[in-house]
């Protein structure tokens, strides 16, 4: 990282989030939302690039992750609470709306905000993340996607997933993608520090438990109900989420483009950072 990173703690929606910012606060704001099982650091290539190209970059650890609060109980990870953490953060930082990009679960939260609280967005970029209703509506799942998503069902079991992840260092194994050299040992050191926080296994897995408990079966919003411009970037080598999920999400958007990246896995911000940066710069300009 060549830009200065500012670490701060901001109250929103009844909890406190750890937030990393970079760049000039008077520049155009961009918020980047991470997914499972990462933290703010998954965007480190993009933070540096955007801050040096005229953006004020805001990257929170989401609820349950790293240094942010980890409330106890599955009900505290309902998707609408996760979304209000972010809309509250936008307000707490003095903004009415901003550009937003979300990967994996960060993208799911971003989709929810675009559907239910669109006034907070100027534009939305999604990276390998389905709309939450597509994710939980198994009536639309193919056998292939159900097999890819086996871990979602495993995570519904009490306590066993936490024990298994702790014993087998599974978070790290989970992140080995199509280009395992894309995430360095120095990167893993930062992630492993985040995974060492008390309660991290239960709080992160509770995102999945809440998704099936409170959203199944999914009920999709009307077609073209998301009105802001949307760009979807999708690594084709994703071992967890199939390309049809990207295509289904576009039904809900008035204006949406999909760009597939053949050489990228689910971990697209690590695998092909230059391609991701190019899309961010082009789409948000």
PAKOL-223961 format. One record per residue: x, y, z of N, C-alpha, C in turn. Coordinates in steps of 0.001 Angstrom, whole numbers, padded with zeros to 6 digits, always signed. Example, Ala and Ser with C-alpha at 12.3 -4.5 7.8 and 13.67 -1.06 7.14 Angstrom:
! PAKOL-223961
+013190-005690+007800+012300-004500+007800+013200-003300+007800;+012850-002250+007080+013670-001060+007140+012900+000030+007870;
This chain:
! PAKOL-223961
+000850-001194+000000+000000+000000+000000+000883+001241+000000;+000615+002153-000924+001383+003391-000972+000605+004585-000451;-000697+004470-000300-001487+005561+000258-001628+005351+001765;-001880+006440+002468-002065+006351+003917-003446+005777+004220;-003485+004806+005115-004739+004205+005550-005116+004761+006915;-006357+005203+007039-006874+005699+008309-007829+004664+008878;-007540+004171+010079-008404+003206+010747-009245+003933+011788;-010538+003707+011762-011424+004366+012719-012587+003448+013067;-013294+003810+014123-014457+003054+014574-015668+003971+014534;-016710+003518+013841-017875+004365+013602-019134+003630+014051;-019966+004320+014811-021230+003747+015285-022284+003845+014193;-022997+002757+013999-024066+002705+013008-025038+001598+013369;-026318+001890+013302-027347+000857+013459-027194+000071+014763;-026761+000748+015831-026656+000116+017141-025393-000678+017381;-024451-000687+016417-023186-001394+016599-022044-000461+016186;-020810-000954+016356-019636-000199+015946-018874-000991+014894;-018579-000335+013785-017828-000958+012710-016422-000384+012638;-015459-001254+012409-014103-000826+012079-014089-000457+010601;-013602+000745+010299-013642+001272+008934-012263+001773+008550;-011814+001399+007368-010552+001880+006810-010872+002866+005691;-010231+004028+005714-010425+005014+004659-009080+005394+004061;-009130+005861+002820-007916+006306+002132-008316+007369+001119;-007407+008309+000888-007665+009355-000082-008158+010628+000564;-008529+011583-000270-008983+012909+000168-010479+012879+000447;-010928+013217+001668-012357+013180+001986-013219+014090+001120;-012618+015038+000424-013387+015912-000461-013563+015316-001856;-012893+014180-002116-013041+013516-003412-014321+012690-003451;-014638+012184-004628-015840+011369-004818-015755+010106-003964;-016777+009834-003109-016691+008669-002222-017070+007357-002901;-016295+006322-002580-016568+004960-003041-016494+004037-001827;-017517+003195-001644-017496+002208-000569-017320+000818-001161;-016426+000041-000539-016129-001315-000983-016530-002289+000127;-017347-003280-000201-017892-004213+000789-017335-005613+000548;-016675-006157+001561-016051-007481+001453-017047-008597+001700;-016594-009827+001424-017418-011007+001640-016794-011983+002619;-017292-013207+002600-016865-014294+003484-015665-014996+002860;-014645-015366+003645-014454-015077+005075-013426-013961+005269;-013487-012937+004446-012423-011946+004382-012638-010801+005370;-012089-009656+005046-012235-008428+005826-011908-007284+004873;-011741-006091+005396-011466-004931+004544-010286-005164+003599;-009323-005996+004032-008063-006149+003296-008255-006819+001937;-009374-007465+001688-009572-008119+000390-009550-007100-000752;-009731-005823-000422-009752-004758-001426-008431-003999-001488;-007334-004545-000957-006134-003715-000817-005585-003244-002167;-005720-004041-003213-005291-003589-004539-006159-002430-005031;-007441-002494-004730-008370-001474-005219-008300-000191-004385;-008062-000311-003095-007960+000879-002235-006859+001788-002739;-005706+001213-002951-004558+001999-003389-004833+002652-004746;-005367+001885-005665-005617+002385-007020-006638+003517-007009;-007762+003318-006335-008821+004323-006342-008399+005604-005632;-007707+005465-004496-007274+006652-003753-006302+007495-004569;-005498+006838-005385-004543+007574-006212-005184+008140-007480;-006423+007771-007718-007105+008242-008919-008335+009088-008603;-008267+009805-007474-009260+010832-007209-010512+010397-006491;-010444+009294-005729-011602+008838-004967-011277+008797-003477;-012302+009039-002673-012215+008832-001231-012770+007439-000954;-011922+006538-000507-012267+005119-000421-012632+004758+001017;-013771+004100+001169-014306+003727+002483-014527+002223+002485;-013848+001521+003393-013904+000057+003393-014154-000437+004818;-015377-000819+005154-015655-001324+006497-015370-002817+006635;-015016-003226+007852-015206-004623+008254-016682-004756+008566;-017372-005642+007884-018805-005749+008121-019089-006418+009476;-020314-006281+009907-020763-006860+011177-020319-008325+011283;-019689-008664+012417-019256-010038+012642-017860-010352+012170;-017199-009383+011529-015882-009637+010940-014786-008803+011600;-013618-009402+011704-012390-008743+012123-012610-007884+013366;-012450-006568+013266-012488-005684+014427-013847-005023+014639;-014834-005358+013819-016182-004827+014018-016935-005651+015057;-018038-005088+015576-018838-005777+016587-019377-007096+016056;-019552-008047+016988-020034-009381+016648-021193-009741+017578;-022370-009149+017338-023500-009440+018225-023852-010923+018225;-024319-011406+019362-024625-012818+019541-026040-013103+019040;-026214-014221+018362-027543-014654+017928-027745-014526+016429;-028331-015555+015821-028553-015565+014378-029421-014398+013937;-030407-014031+014745-031325-012962+014345-030599-011639+014110;-029438-011477+014695-028686-010238+014525-027904-010178+013222;-028108-011170+012348-027439-011181+011048-028456-011245+009903;-029669-010815+010204-030691-010676+009165-030166-009710+008101;-030436-010010+006840-029901-009224+005737-030281-007748+005840;-031457-007449+006366-031850-006042+006445-031037-005299+007503;-030654-005978+008586-029764-005360+009567-028388-005106+008970;-027893-006065+008191-026591-005895+007542-026626-004709+006593;-027737-004559+005887-027878-003441+004953-027951-002108+005696;-028681-002076+006805-028809-000826+007554-027503-000435+008248;-026635-001415+008511-025286-001055+008967-024612-000150+007949;-024776-000484+006677-024079+000238+005611-024765+001564+005298;-026080+001574+005211-026761+002856+004972-026522+003806+006136;-026489+003270+007361-026180+004103+008519-024762+004620+008495;-023842+003796+007993-022446+004219+007873-022307+005354+006857;-023005+005239+005740-022979+006311+004746-023434+007624+005374;-024516+007577+006141-025011+008783+006806-024033+009274+007870;-023481+008345+008661-022577+008731+009745-021325+009426+009217;-020941+009102+007988-019759+009719+007397-020088+010996+006636;-021361+011408+006710-021748+012705+006170-022123+012718+004705;-022479+011557+004147-022827+011487+002728-024290+011121+002556;-024862+011573+001443-026222+011186+001080-026232+009917+000243;-025246+009801-000645-025158+008642-001527-023722+008523-002011;-023385+007389-002601-022023+007174-003091-021994+006000-004060;-020843+005836-004713-020598+004646-005516-020288+003488-004575;-020778+002301-004924-020583+001126-004069-020204-000071-004924;-019234-000847-004434-018882-002130-005043-018896-003192-003951;-019435-004366-004270-019508-005433-003284-019114-006773-003880;-018332-007534-003120-017904-008873-003536-018493-009915-002600;-018957-011046-003160-019468-012151-002346-020574-011618-001429;-020520-011875-000124-021565-011401+000768-021671-009880+000769;-020553-009186+000546-020640-007737+000414-021500-007339-000765;-021439-008141-001834-022310-007906-002971-023763-008214-002673;-024004-009255-001874-025378-009592-001490-026000-008438-000694;-025243-007897+000261-025726-006738+001023-025957-005552+000088;-025036-005348-000848-025167-004238-001795-026414-004396-002661;-026693-005621-003106-027921-005871-003868-029159-005514-003054;-029144-005896-001777-030313-005647-000922-030566-004145-000773;-029488-003397-000586-029634-001948-000471-030150-001364-001784;-029624-001836-002904-030080-001341-004203-031567-001612-004410;-032067-002717-003858-033467-003097-004009-034376-002322-003071;-033925-002134-001818-034806-001586-000793-034477-000155-000363;-033239+000276-000557-032819+001623-000141-031987+002272-001248;-032531+002388-002444-031736+002809-003610-031227+004245-003525;-031801+005050-002677-031390+006455-002598-029946+006619-002116;-029359+005569-001557-027992+005658-001041-026927+005402-002106;-027350+005026-003309-026397+004639-004345-026420+005599-005523;-025238+005836-006098-025125+006477-007406-025012+005417-008492;-024095+004485-008293-023935+003334-009175-023528+002139-008323;-023752+000950-008852-023436-000272-008116-022628-001217-008983;-021498-001711-008427-020739-002760-009087-020755-004012-008223;-021046-005131-008840-021148-006423-008160-020051-007342-008682;-019353-007999-007762-018308-008950-008144-018638-010324-007547;-018999-011264-008418-019289-012643-007992-020183-012685-006767;-021364-012126-006913-022332-012118-005812-023743-012145-006385;-024558-013125-005996-025935-013198-006485-026833-012242-005715;-027946-011896-006321-028977-011190-005558-029441-012115-004431;-029686-011587-003221-030008-012474-002085-031215-013361-002319;-032211-012885-003051-033372-013727-003296-033047-014855-004261;-032194-014587-005238-031733-015672-006109-030944-016699-005322;-030176-016227-004329-029333-017117-003539-030147-018096-002727;-031283-017656-002200-032044-018495-001277-033260-019159-001907;-033607-018782-003128-034747-019404-003789-034268-020659-004518;-034311-021777-003817-033770-023019-004370-034595-023559-005538;-035783-022992-005747-036575-023419-006896-035879-023056-008202;-034994-022059-008156-034276-021647-009360-032880-022260-009444;-032500-023028-008439-031157-023604-008422-031082-024840-009317;-030023-024960-010063-029732-026187-010790-029053-027165-009842;-029003-028440-010247-028293-029430-009447-026834-029025-009296;-026252-028481-010351-024860-028033-010306-024658-026963-009243;-025578-025997-009172-025423-024931-008185-025639-025445-006769;-026565-026358-006584-026778-026938-005258-025515-027646-004794;-024848-028347-005695-023605-029034-005339-022505-028027-005012;-022443-026929-005752-021453-025889-005458-021711-025268-004086;-022974-025212-003678-023366-024510-002457-023523-025432-001253;-022895-026584-001286-023059-027564-000208-022738-026976+001159;-021759-026084+001219-021307-025526+002496-022393-024696+003167;-023297-024097+002370-024384-023308+002959-025239-024185+003857;-025487-025406+003418-026307-026323+004201-025520-026878+005395;-024245-027129+005212-023393-027568+006318-023353-026508+007416;-023340-025233+007028-023261-024147+008004-024524-024023+008853;-025606-024681+008463-026836-024605+009261-026748-025456+010531;-025797-026370+010596-025642-027252+011751-025051-026450+012913;-025615-026547+014113-025046-025815+015260-023667-026343+015641;-022740-025438+015885-021414-025676+016491-020443-026505+015648;-020926-027506+014927-020015-028365+014165-019184-027591+013132;-019780-026671+012354-018951-025942+011382-017842-025132+012055;-018144-024498+013190-017122-023725+013893-015958-024624+014314;-016283-025786+014855-015247-026729+015285-014403-027178+014101;-015070-027498+012992-014370-027992+011817-013447-026933+011224;-013918-025705+011131-013103-024624+010564-011893-024350+011435;-012104-024310+012738-010992-024047+013668-009950-025170+013587;-010407-026389+013540-009505-027537+013550-008705-027645+012250;-009339-027318+011125-008721-027557+009820-008221-026289+009135;-008281-025156+009846-007882-023886+009227-008613-023692+007900;-009910-023945+007916-010682-024018+006676-010869-022673+005989;-010814-021565+006743-010961-020269+006078-009879-020096+005020;-008660-020467+005370-007573-020349+004401-007795-021292+003223;-008168-022533+003496-008423-023490+002419-009556-023011+001517;-010538-022353+002111-011686-021843+001372-011249-020840+000315;-010179-020106+000597-009755-019005-000262-008753-019395-001343;-008418-020658-001452-007529-021091-002529-008362-021178-003804;-008055-020328-004764-008853-020254-005970-008148-020818-007186;-008514-020306-008329-007937-020768-009581-006468-020394-009701;-006073-019300-009026-004681-018847-009045-004202-018741-007598;-003806-019857-007005-003456-019856-005581-002306-018935-005229;-001478-018556-006214-000378-017640-005934-000839-016196-005839;-002109-015923-006152-002601-014547-006141-002691-013987-004729;-002867-014863-003740-002912-014442-002337-001604-014886-001697;-000809-013940-001273+000536-014237-000776+000505-014613+000700;+001645-015099+001192+001753-015410+002616+001575-014149+003456;+002062-013021+002956+001871-011756+003682+000390-011398+003762;-000340-011665+002679-001784-011436+002695-002465-012340+003721;-002105-013627+003695-002730-014571+004619-002436-014201+006079;-001285-013634+006336-000956-013230+007699-001958-012208+008210;-002355-011270+007348-003347-010266+007734-004717-010903+007916;-005089-011795+006995-006378-012471+007142-006412-013340+008396;-005331-014045+008669-005323-014930+009828-005395-014145+011137;-004847-012944+011149-005018-012096+012329-006488-011739+012503;-007167-011449+011392-008600-011152+011461-009383-012366+011938;-008987-013563+011495-009704-014788+011878-009419-015203+013319;-008454-014566+013955-008129-014910+015339-009002-014172+016349;-009854-013273+015896-010688-012498+016813-011719-013400+017497;-012003-013123+018757-012962-013918+019523-014334-013927+018844;-014914-015115+018740-016269-015260+018221-016392-015182+016718;-015264-015105+016003-015302-014847+014562-015959-015978+013781;-015765-017225+014203-016324-018337+013434-017852-018327+013472;-018415-018150+014656-019874-018142+014775-020471-016910+014116;-019875-015747+014328-020476-014525+013792-020473-014501+012271;-019421-015026+011648-019391-015035+010186-020324-016102+009613;-020370-017267+010240-021251-018331+009760-022714-017965+009973;-022995-017132+010972-024375-016712+011223-024973-015935+010052;-024147-015360+009189-024677-014739+007971-025429-015776+007144;-024860-016978+007022-025484-018043+006238-026710-018605+006954;-026612-018740+008256-027754-019264+009007-028948-018327+008910;-028689-017044+009016-029778-016075+008927-030382-016047+007527;-029547-016236+006511-030040-016184+005132-031110-017235+004885;-030855-018473+005268-031840-019523+005038-032996-019454+006024;-032709-019009+007237-033764-018980+008254-034808-017909+007969;-034359-016762+007458-035276-015636+007314-035662-015321+005873;-034979-015903+004889-035273-015558+003505-035777-016714+002666;-035758-017940+003201-036175-019087+002399-037678-019343+002562;-038460-019565+001479-038001-019425+000102-037971-017963-000320;-037097-017623-001250-036958-016243-001689-038180-015770-002469;-038426-014482-002392-039491-013867-003173-038865-012709-003931;-038726-012872-005230-037997-011887-006017-038786-010601-006188;-038098-009467-006164-038744-008201-006490-039170-008198-007953;-039962-007216-008363-040364-007143-009780-039158-006939-010693;-039282-007379-011930-038228-007162-012904-037959-005672-013077;-036687-005332-013301-036228-003972-013540-036549-003022-012379;-036660-003571-011163-036959-002726-010007-035729-001987-009489;-034525-002441-009863-033288-001745-009486-032967-000767-010610;-033040+000522-010310-033021+001525-011366-031668+002189-011580;-030748+002140-010579-029442+002763-010817-028601+001894-011738;-027610+002477-012414-026749+001665-013280-026000+000595-012476;-025938-000613-013035-025286-001749-012383-024303-002387-013357;-023128-002724-012847-022176-003517-013616-021814-004751-012790;-021868-005919-013423-021533-007184-012777-020242-007713-013389;-019246-007978-012536-017988-008575-012952-017946-009979-012353;-017711-010982-013174-017855-012367-012695-016672-013222-013132;-015912-013732-012156-014854-014687-012456-015452-016021-012858;-015137-016493-014048-015778-017696-014567-015330-018973-013863;-014190-018929-013165-013690-020121-012485-014208-020232-011050;-015283-019533-010747-015865-019551-009400-016298-020967-009029;-015750-021484-007918-016076-022837-007474-017359-022891-006655;-017915-021722-006321-019061-021680-005403-020335-021140-006045;-020190-020246-007008-021351-019569-007592-021269-019652-009115;-022303-020221-009716-022321-020396-011159-022735-019137-011903;-022363-019044-013169-022675-017889-014012-024175-017605-014125;-025056-018622-014104-026491-018303-014208-026997-017362-013107;-026337-017341-011945-026761-016428-010886-026556-014972-011303;-025508-014708-012055-025287-013352-012565-026383-012975-013547;-026708-013901-014427-027713-013624-015443-029093-013410-014827;-029426-014189-013794-030726-014021-013145-030853-012655-012492;-029743-012173-011910-029788-010885-011210-030087-009740-012164;-029675-009867-013426-029918-008765-014362-031399-008567-014648;-032223-009578-014431-033667-009423-014629-034228-008313-013737;-033581-008118-012583-034083-007156-011608-033587-005741-011876;-032717-005582-012866-032065-004294-013114-032596-003665-014396;-032842-002362-014333-033242-001642-015533-032068-001520-016485;-030867-001260-015917-029655-001125-016723-028546-001918-016062;-028096-002997-016703-027030-003825-016122-026195-004449-017226;-024893-004423-017028-023957-005074-017926-023232-006170-017158;-022923-007280-017835-022141-008360-017235-020837-008501-018014;-019735-008580-017276-018429-008830-017872-017839-010069-017203;-017607-011108-017978-017030-012326-017455-015502-012279-017597;-014817-012779-016566-013357-012814-016561-012945-014283-016554;-012583-014844-017708-012341-016287-017806-011250-016795-016880;-010217-015996-016629-009073-016470-015850-009235-016281-014351;-010334-015688-013899-010512-015389-012470-011408-016416-011795;-011103-016691-010514-011936-017544-009670-012914-016667-008894;-013497-017232-007861-014369-016450-006984-013624-015260-006381;-012320-015418-006176-011517-014394-005495-010946-013407-006516;-011844-012767-007216-011493-011964-008380-010683-010723-008023;-010880-010154-006849-010100-008962-006478-008632-009294-006290;-008340-010554-005966-006955-011007-005837-006411-011532-007171;-007234-012304-007878-006773-012978-009093-006438-011997-010210;-007324-011050-010430-007170-010123-011564-007399-008685-011097;-006545-008168-010214-006773-006821-009675-006761-005738-010740;-005931-005873-011753-005876-004838-012795-007190-004764-013564;-007790-005912-013838-009079-005916-014545-010165-005300-013667;-010185-005665-012396-011167-005086-011481-010979-003578-011384;-009748-003130-011242-009481-001691-011138-009924-000950-012394;-009669-001545-013530-010076-000916-014784-011588-000725-014835;-012333-001753-014428-013794-001646-014434-014279-000613-013416;-013686-000590-012238-014077+000400-011241-013873+001812-011771;-012718+002059-012341-012396+003388-012848-013311+003779-014003;-013539+002854-014909-014365+003140-016078-015828+003357-015701;-016339+002513-014797-017767+002555-014465-018102+003716-013527;-017215+004034-012614-017519+005069-011636-017100+006468-012070;-016423+006590-013212-015911+007906-013591-017047+008887-013804;
